[in-house]
């Protein structure tokens, strides 16, 4: 009996010893990815070109975020600001993928309708945009009337008048029916550029431009010499007897000389020229007979060019390629002739280094040389590259934009081609807001402004929100890395 009790007690002790750790041990549970919370909550939304929409995502246990636009990564933070450009008009798809421990993933997709910009409508431009001739000392008078369709009572339109790129007047008027007048004081002799920019939101704008030619004063005719004093009159003598009247032959009057109408005299020389970047070229033309009422309007690639003297343009090319220089000559608002030159601009000459002296071939190296490290970027180099980036946009150069990292897929290239076909006379300006160098990479914040002529012939300007981009050096030159996004 005692042995049986001892056996039962021993078994009970074994059970307690084995069961105690089993009761207190629990397998560790991995933290799973919690429910995904995003903003905006709606899956479909719209945004105007020039505006931006803020996206954000979060979930318990989230470790990484990947934002894409049509599959192209654009951000790896928990938030993303999407600011569509003009070429993005239409439907766009924004997706975020959130990853957690253990391979857990969650995604959310938005359909974003990008609405093209709607600049103000210019109802009246007086005098019509184009060439205007003023006499020296004459005051110019200009008027612009504009409106915003379906404007609200509190909406305002801003008029910005620029003379030779200098602000001369700015005012705001109610957007339903806004009028701005400019009394231009007398300007110096020569050619001047006047521009009015009309905008509601500071980004999308309509513009009108004038080329003002102030004529030199006409030379005063030479003063007529004062008549010499007549000699003193002799005292009267006795009058002789009257003679018989004689009839004198009067010669016929000569007809007045006819003044020929003014005509354009084209300068001699070829019309197809070659030049190099940075080397100035001079183009000249004249009108016979000479007149102070002649207006010369010079353009380079259909963009207005300022001439320092009437009939003479000094052009210093900065972009390689083929360019057209044109002049239109008018008298009393009537075009009397045109002339055109085609200039092929070559790259600047690069001095060739002397060949290195011949040396004995070095013995084969036993160790593999380390890969070359990309050289550090300089601020002047990055700024010059951004200037070329703006020029590539202006000349609609898809191959250059692809090489610079702006275009990374066939879909983006097709979208950009569609935008280029929809506008004419595109001019893109890029303004650097911030620049930070880090070895062979650079971070830049920039602002892009597009000035275009729409299919109806109206000039429009669109200023996009600031964007941040990463630039790196590659064997083919500098390039956007694609890690940037709106500011």
C-alpha positions in Angstrom: 0.0 0.0 0.0 2.8 2.4 0.9 4.5 1.6 -2.5 1.2 2.4 -4.3 0.9 5.8 -2.5 4.6 6.5 -3.3 4.0 5.7 -7.0 0.9 8.0 -7.2 2.8 10.8 -5.5 5.7 10.5 -7.9 3.4 10.5 -10.9 1.6 13.6 -9.6 4.9 15.4 -9.1 6.0 14.6 -12.7 2.7 15.9 -14.0 3.1 19.2 -12.1 6.7 19.7 -13.2 5.8 19.1 -16.9 2.5 21.0 -16.9 3.8 24.2 -15.2 6.0 25.4 -18.0 3.3 24.4 -20.5 0.8 26.6 -18.7 3.1 29.7 -18.7 4.6 29.2 -22.2 2.7 30.8 -25.1 4.0 31.0 -28.7 5.0 34.6 -29.8 2.5 36.1 -32.2 3.9 38.3 -35.1 2.4 41.8 -35.5 0.2 41.6 -38.5 -0.6 44.6 -40.8 -3.6 46.4 -39.5 -6.4 48.0 -41.5 -5.3 50.6 -44.1 -6.5 54.2 -43.5 -6.1 56.7 -46.4 -6.9 60.2 -47.4 -8.8 61.3 -49.4 -11.3 58.6 -48.7 -13.1 58.9 -52.1 -11.7 56.6 -54.8 -12.4 59.0 -57.6 -11.6 62.8 -57.6 -10.7 65.6 -59.9 -8.0 68.3 -59.8 -7.1 71.2 -62.1 -3.8 71.5 -63.8 -1.6 73.8 -61.7 -3.2 72.6 -58.4 -2.2 69.7 -56.2 -4.0 67.1 -54.2 -2.5 65.6 -51.0 -2.6 61.8 -50.4 -1.7 59.9 -47.2 -1.7 56.3 -46.0 -1.2 54.6 -42.7 -1.8 51.2 -41.0 -0.7 49.6 -37.7 2.5 47.6 -38.3 3.3 49.4 -41.6 7.0 49.3 -42.5 7.1 50.7 -46.1 5.1 52.8 -48.6 5.4 52.9 -52.4 3.4 55.5 -54.4 3.0 55.1 -58.1 1.3 56.9 -61.0 0.4 54.4 -63.7 3.0 52.0 -62.2 5.9 54.5 -62.1 7.3 55.0 -58.5 7.0 58.6 -57.4 7.4 58.5 -53.6 8.3 56.2 -50.7 7.0 58.3 -47.8 3.7 57.9 -46.1 2.3 61.0 -47.9 2.4 62.1 -51.5 1.4 65.4 -53.2 0.2 65.0 -56.8 0.5 68.2 -58.9 -0.4 67.4 -62.5 1.2 69.2 -65.4 -0.5 70.2 -68.7 0.6 67.0 -70.4 -1.3 65.0 -67.7 -4.8 66.2 -68.6 -7.2 63.3 -68.6 -7.5 60.3 -66.3 -4.6 59.4 -64.1 -4.2 56.5 -61.7 -2.5 56.9 -58.3 -1.7 53.8 -56.2 -0.1 53.2 -52.8 1.2 49.8 -51.6 1.8 49.5 -47.9 4.0 46.6 -46.6 4.4 45.1 -43.1 6.1 42.3 -41.2 5.7 38.8 -42.5 5.1 39.9 -46.1 1.7 41.5 -45.4 0.6 44.0 -48.0 -2.3 46.4 -48.6 -3.0 48.6 -51.6 -5.4 51.4 -52.5 -6.0 53.0 -55.9 -7.5 56.4 -56.9 -8.8 57.5 -60.3 -7.9 61.2 -60.7 -9.5 63.3 -63.4 -7.0 66.0 -64.4 -9.0 69.1 -65.7 -7.2 71.3 -68.2 -6.6 74.9 -67.1 -9.2 77.5 -67.8 -7.5 80.9 -68.1 -9.5 84.2 -68.2 -11.2 85.2 -71.5 -9.9 88.3 -73.0 -12.9 90.2 -74.4 -11.1 93.3 -75.6 -7.5 94.2 -76.4 -6.9 97.7 -77.6 -5.0 98.3 -79.8 -4.9 94.7 -81.2 -1.9 92.7 -80.1 1.0 93.0 -82.5 3.0 95.9 -83.8 2.3 99.5 -82.6 4.2 102.6 -83.9 4.6 105.7 -81.8 6.3 109.0 -82.5 9.0 110.2 -80.1 7.3 111.9 -77.2 3.9 110.4 -77.9 2.1 108.7 -75.1 0.7 105.2 -75.7 -2.8 104.1 -74.6 -3.6 100.4 -74.0 -6.7 98.6 -72.7 -7.5 95.0 -71.7 -10.9 93.7 -70.8 -11.3 90.2 -69.4 -13.7 88.0 -67.5 -14.0 84.6 -65.9 -17.0 82.5 -66.9 -19.4 81.8 -64.0 -17.4 84.0 -61.8 -18.5 84.4 -58.1 -18.9 87.8 -56.5 -15.7 87.5 -54.6 -13.5 86.4 -57.5 -10.9 88.8 -58.7 -8.7 89.2 -61.8 -5.2 90.6 -61.6 -3.7 92.6 -64.5 0.1 92.7 -64.6 1.6 95.1 -67.2 5.3 94.5 -68.1 7.4 96.8 -70.3 10.7 95.3 -71.4 10.4 92.7 -68.6 9.8 95.4 -65.9 6.5 95.6 -64.0 4.9 99.0 -64.7 1.4 98.5 -63.3 -0.6 95.9 -61.4 -4.2 96.1 -60.4 -7.2 93.8 -59.5 -10.8 94.0 -60.7 -13.9 92.0 -60.2 -13.6 88.8 -62.3 -17.1 89.1 -63.8 -16.1 92.1 -66.0 -12.7 93.5 -65.4 -11.1 96.4 -67.3 -7.5 97.7 -67.0 -6.1 100.7 -68.8 -2.5 101.6 -69.2 -1.3 105.1 -70.1 2.3 104.4 -71.3 4.6 107.4 -70.9 6.8 108.4 -73.8 9.6 105.9 -74.3 13.1 106.0 -75.8 13.6 105.6 -79.5 13.8 102.0 -80.7 11.8 98.8 -80.2 10.0 97.9 -76.9 8.0 94.9 -75.7 4.8 95.4 -73.8 3.0 92.4 -72.2 -0.1 92.1 -70.0 -0.8 89.0 -67.9 -4.3 88.4 -66.7 -4.8 85.7 -64.0 -7.3 84.7 -61.4 -5.3 82.2 -59.3 -1.7 83.3 -60.1 -1.0 80.2 -62.1 -3.2 80.0 -65.2 -3.1 83.2 -67.2 -4.0 84.8 -70.5 -1.6 87.2 -72.1 -1.4 89.8 -74.8 1.8 91.2 -76.3 2.7 94.3 -78.3 5.9 95.3 -80.1 6.2 99.1 -79.8 8.5 101.0 -82.1 9.2 104.6 -81.1 10.4 106.5 -84.2 13.2 109.0 -84.1 12.3 112.6 -84.4 12.3 114.0 -88.0 15.0 116.5 -88.7 13.7 120.1 -88.9 14.1 121.7 -92.4 17.0 124.1 -92.6 16.1 127.6 -91.6 15.5 130.0 -94.4 18.0 132.8 -94.5 16.6 136.1 -93.6 16.0 138.3 -96.6 18.7 140.9 -97.1 17.7 144.4 -96.5 16.8 146.3 -99.7 19.1 149.1 -100.6 17.9 152.6 -99.7 15.3 153.9 -102.1 16.5 156.8 -104.2 14.4 159.9 -104.2 11.7 159.8 -106.9 12.6 161.3 -110.2 10.3 162.5 -112.9 8.4 159.7 -114.3 9.2 158.8 -117.9 6.4 158.7 -120.4 4.4 155.4 -120.3 5.4 152.7 -122.7 3.2 150.4 -124.6 2.3 147.3 -122.7 4.3 144.2 -123.5 3.1 140.6 -123.1 5.7 138.3 -121.4 5.7 134.5 -122.2 5.0 132.5 -119.1 6.7 129.0 -119.1 4.5 126.1 -118.3 4.4 124.8 -114.7 6.4 121.6 -114.1 4.4 118.7 -112.6 5.2 117.9 -109.0 7.7 115.0 -108.5 6.0 111.7 -107.6 7.2 110.1 -104.3 7.4 106.3 -104.8 5.7 104.1 -102.2 8.0 102.6 -99.6 9.4 99.2 -100.4 11.6 96.6 -98.6 15.1 96.4 -99.8 16.5 93.0 -98.9 20.0 92.8 -97.7 22.4 91.0 -100.0 23.9 87.6 -99.0 22.7 84.0 -98.5 19.6 83.1 -96.6 20.9 79.9 -95.3 23.7 80.4 -92.7 25.8 78.5 -90.3 26.9 79.7 -86.8 28.1 78.4 -83.5 26.7 78.6 -80.0 27.8 81.9 -78.4 28.9 83.6 -81.7 26.8 86.6 -82.4 25.1 87.1 -85.8 23.8 90.4 -87.3 20.8 90.6 -89.6 19.8 93.9 -91.4 17.2 95.2 -93.7 15.9 98.6 -94.8 13.1 100.5 -96.5 13.4 102.9 -99.4 12.6 105.7 -99.4 13.5 106.1 -95.7 10.6 106.9 -93.3 10.2 107.3 -89.6 6.9 105.5 -89.7 8.4 102.1 -90.5 7.9 99.3 -88.0 10.2 96.3 -88.0 9.1 93.2 -86.1 11.8 90.6 -85.5 11.2 87.0 -84.4 13.4 84.0 -83.7 11.6 80.7 -84.0 8.3 82.6 -84.0 9.2 84.3 -80.6 9.5 88.1 -80.4 13.2 89.3 -80.4 14.2 92.7 -79.3 16.2 94.8 -81.7 18.4 97.6 -80.4 18.0 99.6 -83.6 15.3 99.6 -86.3 16.2 97.3 -89.2 19.1 95.6 -87.3 19.0 92.5 -85.1 21.9 91.1 -83.2 21.3 87.4 -82.4 23.5 85.3 -80.2 22.4 81.6 -80.5 22.4 79.5 -77.4 20.8 76.3 -78.6 22.3 74.0 -81.3 20.0 73.1 -84.2 18.1 74.8 -86.9 16.5 78.2 -86.2 14.5 80.7 -88.3 15.0 84.5 -88.1 12.2 86.5 -89.6 11.5 90.2 -90.0 8.1 91.7 -90.9 8.1 95.3 -92.1 5.0 97.5 -91.9 4.1 101.1 -92.7 0.9 102.7 -91.4 -0.2 99.2 -90.2 0.2 97.8 -93.7 2.8 95.0 -94.2 5.1 95.9 -97.1 7.4 92.9 -97.0 9.1 90.1 -95.1 12.5 88.5 -95.0 13.7 85.2 -93.6 17.0 83.6 -92.7 17.6 80.0 -91.7 20.5 79.5 -89.3 22.1 76.1 -88.5 23.7 76.5 -85.1 26.6 74.1 -84.4 28.0 73.1 -81.0 30.8 75.3 -79.7 34.3 74.2 -80.8 36.2 72.2 -78.2 40.0 72.5 -78.3 41.5 69.1 -79.0 44.1 68.0 -76.5 47.5 67.0 -77.8 48.0 63.2 -77.9 49.9 61.8 -75.0 53.5 60.7 -75.6 54.2 57.1 -76.4 55.3 55.0 -73.5 56.3 51.4 -73.0 53.3 49.2 -72.4 52.8 48.6 -68.7 52.9 45.0 -67.5 49.6 43.4 -66.9 48.1 44.3 -63.5 47.6 41.5 -61.1 44.8 43.2 -59.3 41.5 44.5 -60.8 41.2 48.3 -60.7 38.3 49.5 -58.6 35.4 51.1 -60.6 35.7 54.8 -61.2 33.8 57.0 -58.8 31.5 59.7 -60.4 32.9 63.1 -60.0 31.2 65.6 -57.8 28.6 68.0 -59.2 29.2 71.8 -59.3 26.4 74.3 -58.9 27.1 76.0 -62.2 27.0 72.7 -64.0 23.6 71.8 -62.6 22.1 75.2 -63.4 23.4 75.1 -67.0 21.9 71.6 -67.3 18.5 72.9 -66.0 18.7 75.7 -68.6 19.1 73.1 -71.3 16.3 71.1 -69.8 14.0 74.1 -70.2 15.2 74.6 -73.8 14.4 70.9 -74.5 10.8 71.5 -73.4 10.6 74.6 -75.6 11.7 72.9 -78.7 9.6 69.8 -77.9 12.6 67.5 -78.0 11.4 64.1 -76.8 14.8 62.4 -77.2 16.5 65.0 -75.0 13.7 64.7 -72.4 14.0 60.9 -72.4 17.8 61.2 -72.0 17.3 63.6 -69.1 14.9 61.3 -67.2 11.8 63.3 -67.8 10.2 60.5 -69.9 10.6 57.0 -68.7 7.9 54.9 -70.4 6.1 54.6 -73.7 2.9 55.8 -72.1 4.5 59.0 -70.8 6.1 59.6 -74.2 2.7 59.2 -75.9 1.1 61.6 -73.4 3.8 64.2 -74.0 3.5 63.9 -77.8 -0.3 64.5 -77.5 0.4 67.6 -75.4 3.0 68.9 -77.9 0.5 68.5 -80.8 -2.2 70.4 -78.9 -0.2 73.6 -78.5 1.9 75.9 -80.6 4.8 78.3 -79.9 5.7 76.6 -76.6 8.1 78.4 -74.3 9.1 76.8 -71.0 11.0 78.6 -68.3 12.5 76.9 -65.2 13.3 78.9 -62.0 15.5 77.3 -59.4 14.1 77.9 -55.9 16.6 75.7 -53.9 19.6 73.7 -54.8 21.7 71.3 -52.6 24.7 69.4 -53.7 25.8 66.0 -52.3 28.7 64.6 -54.2 27.6 63.1 -57.5 23.9 63.9 -56.7 21.9 67.0 -56.3 18.5 67.9 -54.8 16.7 70.8 -56.5 13.4 72.5 -56.0 12.2 74.2 -59.2 9.2 76.0 -60.6 8.1 75.4 -64.3 6.2 78.0 -66.3 4.7 77.1 -69.7 3.7 79.8 -72.2 1.7 78.5 -75.2 -0.6 79.4 -78.1 -3.8 77.3 -77.9 -5.6 76.0 -81.0 -7.8 79.2 -81.1 -4.7 81.4 -81.3 -4.8 82.8 -77.8 -1.6 83.1 -75.7 -1.8 81.4 -72.3 0.6 81.0 -69.4 0.6 78.3 -66.8 2.8 78.4 -63.7 3.0 74.9 -62.0 3.5 74.4 -58.2 7.1 73.9 -57.1 8.5 70.3 -57.5 11.5 68.6 -56.0 13.8 66.4 -58.0 16.9 64.4 -57.5 19.7 64.7 -60.1 22.6 62.3 -60.6 25.6 62.0 -62.9 25.5 59.1 -65.3 27.9 58.0 -68.2 25.5 59.8 -70.5 25.4 63.0 -68.5 23.1 64.4 -65.8 19.7 62.8 -65.3 16.6 63.0 -63.0 16.5 59.9 -60.8 12.7 59.8 -60.6 12.7 60.0 -56.8 11.3 63.6 -56.7 7.8 64.9 -56.2 5.8 68.1 -55.7 7.1 70.5 -53.1 
